[in-house]
Amino acid sequence: MSNRQTPVVFTGRAGEYFGIWIVNLLLSIVTLGIYSAWAKVRRIKYFYNNTLIDGVGFDYHASPIAILKGRIIAVVLFVLYQVFAGFSPIAAVILLVAFLFYFICFALDCDTRSNL
């Protein structure tokens, strides 16, 4: 085992990040939060690209469209849950359990089909 230390260096500058931050903030406000998915990708890319380990930087490959779609789905599911909870708390709990089961299986890549 070697005791070699790997240098970690951050090459970003406060002024440069402030520019990114203020543009992200203003565009998120003007677009009522829709731009926040692009702002997230831009912010994380800045930090990843400016963090070097042993002279090598990172990259961030997330898609802002995918982040936005996920946020829209989350809002729609929340609204559905609130509507169901207004009619019947039991129906809301059943809906919640069904969605949790679906998303857990989706995250674990469950295959419910038979392997015949």
ChimeraX attribute file (.defattr): number of C-alpha atoms within 10 A of each C-alpha:
attribute: neighborCount
match mode: 1-to-1
recipient: residues
	/A:1	3
	/A:2	4
	/A:3	5
	/A:4	6
	/A:5	7
	/A:6	9
	/A:7	9
	/A:8	13
	/A:9	14
	/A:10	13
	/A:11	11
	/A:12	14
	/A:13	9
	/A:14	8
	/A:15	9
	/A:16	10
	/A:17	14
	/A:18	11
	/A:19	11
	/A:20	15
	/A:21	15
	/A:22	11
	/A:23	13
	/A:24	21
	/A:25	15
	/A:26	14
	/A:27	16
	/A:28	17
	/A:29	13
	/A:30	11
	/A:31	10
	/A:32	10
	/A:33	16
	/A:34	16
	/A:35	18
	/A:36	20
	/A:37	21
	/A:38	19
	/A:39	20
	/A:40	16
	/A:41	16
	/A:42	18
	/A:43	15
	/A:44	15
	/A:45	17
	/A:46	18
	/A:47	18
	/A:48	16
	/A:49	16
	/A:50	18
	/A:51	19
	/A:52	16
	/A:53	13
	/A:54	11
	/A:55	10
	/A:56	11
	/A:57	16
	/A:58	14
	/A:59	13
	/A:60	14
	/A:61	9
	/A:62	15
	/A:63	11
	/A:64	18
	/A:65	11
	/A:66	11
	/A:67	16
	/A:68	17
	/A:69	12
	/A:70	13
	/A:71	14
	/A:72	13
	/A:73	12
	/A:74	12
	/A:75	12
	/A:76	12
	/A:77	15
	/A:78	13
	/A:79	12
	/A:80	15
	/A:81	18
	/A:82	14
	/A:83	13
	/A:84	18
	/A:85	15
	/A:86	11
	/A:87	10
	/A:88	11
	/A:89	14
	/A:90	11
	/A:91	14
	/A:92	18
	/A:93	14
	/A:94	13
	/A:95	17
	/A:96	17
	/A:97	12
	/A:98	12
	/A:99	13
	/A:100	12
	/A:101	12
	/A:102	13
	/A:103	13
	/A:104	12
	/A:105	13
	/A:106	11
	/A:107	9
	/A:108	9
	/A:109	9
	/A:110	11
	/A:111	9
	/A:112	7
	/A:113	6
	/A:114	5
	/A:115	5
	/A:116	3
